[in-house]
Structures are given as structure tokens and as C-alpha cells.
Amino acid sequence: MSFSFFTAIRRASAVACVLVAGFAASHATPVAADAVSYIYGIDDNNVIWELNPIGQTATPVFTAQGQLGISGSANSNAFAYDNTRENMLFLNGSGTSSTLYVWNKPTNSLSIAATAAQLGLVSGSNQQPANAAYNSADGGYYFFEDGTSDLYKIDFTYSGAIPTFSNRTVTTVGAGYANFSYGDIVIDPTSGSGVLYGSATSGDFFSVDLADPANSYNNINNTNGLSPTTGLQLSFNTDYTQLYGHVFSTAAWYVVNTNDGTVGSSIWTSTFNSQPLAFRDLGGASLTQSAVPEIDPAAFGGVLALVMGSLGLLERRRMAAAA
């Protein structure tokens, strides 16, 4: 028996293993791994971020500063995310000069979705809202005029995935609704016409059924349990089973109980380059999934038999050479 022959067998075995692994991977059936919700928010510098409160990561994904006249600091708010078309809507400006912009993530394009006049931001009292949410149940962009009982719904027409203003509807919310400042609102579209939840700067947490917003206000809690009480920036996870709250002044994150409006201990303080990272508004969540290979036993067995047969032939040749 020669050393070179053993070396050949070992090399053949190693190659066989690589072939088996490669074949298995190429004939794998993708199996969904655990879903991860990525939440989007906008900061004081007009930068949109992708956030993972479970993995505790923050990644900048788009800078609006300097584009389409966007400038300044702390003047973007009312952020909302349409996760079907991957449109991120936000207001930028000051008071009645606010414009509704949309960033389409797949095309990395920024455009104007509505002017201040189209939104109804034209009077001295009707200033830039500090809250907004997108409702995938009806396609509307919702916001409260701060300090009033008026809930605005903006509808769009589309060129491809890009929205432009179509219609504005204003509903006065009654049934005990207070004239709040925000905070944020968020919408769960999985029930009927959608259920809106809101967090006010007073600490109040409430809901409104969008099937009848004028008569369905529900004051869930007068305080969120934080000291001092504060308005939370809000976002559901992707399947709307968990609501996250974020405090701008501290950059802290919480899980919000939608049944009683309370929060527990902070689960994360968002940072970037070791500095606190706070968000003017949160918009909503998208889903990123990885695929884990699942081997087809029949296909794997066939290639394994072929490889083992080749190794057997090498062994018979080795024995004949040694005789």
C-alpha cells in the first residue's frame, strides 16, 4: 500500500462530502425561520432608521435632508409606514408650511404625496401634527390635529406604488375624547375597519374604532405608569401581536399593554455610535425572513449512494494494487 493511494482516498472522501453538502443545499426546500420585525422611525436630522428592539440594532436607511427642499432639524414628524407598498410617509416643515413626503424603499425614491393645503394645514390653529399612522385596512393616512377633536384621513391615488393626494375626510371624535397633544397614534388593521390606539403627552392611552370614530372613543388609562408621564412614540410589530412604545426624551423602549395602557421596565435604550438615539415618530414594521434549507431525503439518498459507490471502487483498486 502506498502513501499516495491513501492520500487519494482521503481526498476523494473530502470531495464526496463537499459534493453531498452542495447537492443537499441546492435541492433544499426553504423553510421560514423565526420572523423578525423591523420598525421604522425618523429622527431629528430627517434620517429614517430601521430598528430591531429585540436584537437591539439601529441602522440608518435613508437621509431625506437636502432633498426636495427638506432642511433643518426637529421638523419631521407624523411618520407612517405602508408595509404593502413599502412607502414611508412623513411630514416635514413648520406649521402650515408642512408637506407630506413619501420615501419608497424598493426604488429609493423621495416624492411629495400632498401639500399643506391638500392636507388642510392652512389655518393658524391647524399646525403640523405630531402623530400619524397608516391603515392597511382602508389605505388611509390618519392623524389628529393637535389640541382638537378632529381626526383626519388622507386617501391617495397611485402611479405604480407612489401615492399622491386624492381626498381628505375629517371626523370629530366624541364620546369623551379629550383634546390631546402627542405622542403618537398607531392602527391595528386586523379587526374590521381598524382600531386606532393613541398615547398623549399627558400619559393618557386610548382607542378609537375606525368603523365609527365619532362615537367609539375608549379611554383605556389616564397614565402609562411612567414618571413623569409622557407621550409614547408607537409601533406594532409585524403581526400586530405586540405594541412598542418609545420615549423621545430618554431613547428608552417599552412593551405597551393594549388592554390597560401600562408599560413595564424598559427593554432597550436605542443608541448609535455609543450615543442615545431618539425618534420623533415611529411608523410601523416590516418583516424580514431568512430561509433554512430542508434536505429532500430521496434526492440526498441518491447522491449519497453514488458517492459511496465511487469510494468502494477506489477501495477495490487499492486492494488489487496491494495483492
C-alpha positions, -999 to +999 in steps of 0.1 A: +000+000+000+014+034-009+010+067+010-002+083-022-031+059-026-043+066+010-040+103+003-061+099-029-088+081-009-088+108+018-090+135-008-118+116-026-137+113+006-134+150+013-146+159-022-175+135-017-186+153+014-185+186-003-205+172-032-231+158-008-234+191+011-236+211-021-262+189-036-283+190-004-282+228-003-291+231-040-320+208-036-332+222-003-368+233+003-368+268+020-383+267+055-392+300+071-371+309+101-385+329+130-398+362+118-381+394+129-400+427+129-381+457+118-396+490+129-391+523+111-387+557+126-375+592+118-350+613+138-343+650+144-319+651+114-345+638+088-329+604+087-351+572+085-339+543+106-346+506+106-349+493+142-349+459+158-359+463+195-354+425+201-320+423+185-313+459+197-300+472+165-304+506+147-295+511+111-299+543+091-316+535+057-324+569+041-314+605+046-340+630+034-320+660+044-312+682+015-337+666-009-368+682-023-362+712-001-360+693+031-338+710+056-334+720+092-337+699+124-365+685+145-391+694+118-401+659+105-429+641+123-462+623+116-443+592+103-463+563+089-454+531+070-474+513+043-457+479+045-475+466+015-461+491-010-431+498+013-439+535+014-428+557+044-448+588+048-438+618+069-445+655+073-417+680+071-418+717+076-432+741+101-468+747+109-489+755+078-459+750+055-457+713+062-456+690+032-463+652+032-434+633+017-431+597+008-400+575+005-404+543-015-379+519-001-376+495-031-369+523-056-351+545-030-371+575-044-385+605-025-415+624-037-443+647-025-475+630-016-496+660-005-492+697+001-502+715+032-533+729+015-544+695+004-539+682+040-559+711+054-529+726+072-538+761+062-551+779+093-533+794+123-547+768+147-542+738+124-504+732+127-482+703+118-494+672+135-471+653+158-488+619+152-498+597+123-505+561+113-512+542+080-542+519+080-538+490+056-575+480+061-586+511+041-554+526+027-558+558+047-531+580+063-545+592+096-536+620+120-551+641+148-549+678+146-531+685+179-552+700+206-585+693+188-610+665+185-605+663+147-592+631+131-580+635+095-580+607+069-560+612+037-567+590+007-543+585-022-542+576-059-512+557-071-488+557-100-473+523-096-466+522-058-461+560-055-491+579-038-505+613-045-533+631-027-568+621-036-592+631-008-594+644+028-620+634+054-623+650+088-642+634+117-648+649+151-642+623+177-667+624+205-678+601+233-655+618+258-624+623+237-600+649+252-581+675+231-547+658+233-512+666+223-490+637+212-472+613+215-482+591+186-511+570+172-509+535+157-535+514+139-542+477+142-558+468+108-566+432+116-600+438+131-628+452+110-620+488+097-591+490+121-586+501+157-566+532+164-546+535+197-531+568+209-506+579+235-509+616+247-483+638+263-505+637+294-499+599+297-534+591+285-538+559+264-569+554+244-585+536+214-609+545+186-627+520+164-624+534+129-657+518+118-673+546+139-646+571+150-672+598+161-687+575+187-661+549+197-636+567+219-624+545+247-602+559+275-581+529+284-559+545+310-551+580+323-514+572+329-490+549+313-471+543+345-440+563+335-428+591+358-431+618+346-460+607+323-452+613+286-464+607+251-450+575+237-440+570+200-458+538+190-454+509+166-468+474+164-446+445+154-453+429+120-482+406+130-498+432+154-494+410+184-471+434+203-471+471+207-438+490+213-435+524+229-405+548+226-398+578+247-381+606+227-365+623+257-347+592+270-345+570+239-360+542+260-382+514+246-411+496+262-437+470+255-472+486+259-501+465+272-530+474+249-556+462+274-547+486+302-522+510+286-494+503+310-457+497+303-432+476+322-394+481+325-375+494+296-364+467+272-339+488+253-323+522+250-315+528+214-280+541+206-258+548+177-220+552+180-225+549+217-248+579+219-285+578+227-306+577+195-342+591+198-370+592+172-395+620+166-420+594+154-423+557+146-442+544+116-447+507+116-430+473+110-418+452+081-409+415+080-375+401+071-372+363+069-343+340+062-346+306+047-332+275+063-325+245+039-346+214+043-330+183+027-350+162+003-343+126+017-349+109-017-326+132-036-300+131-009-301+093-007-294+090-045-264+112-045-251+095-013-253+061-030-234+074-060-206+088-038-204+056-017-202+035-048-172+056-061-155+052-027-160+014-029-144+013-064-114+032-051-110+007-022-112-023-046-085-008-067-063-002-036-067-039-026-058-051-061-027-029-061-016-044-027-020-080-038 
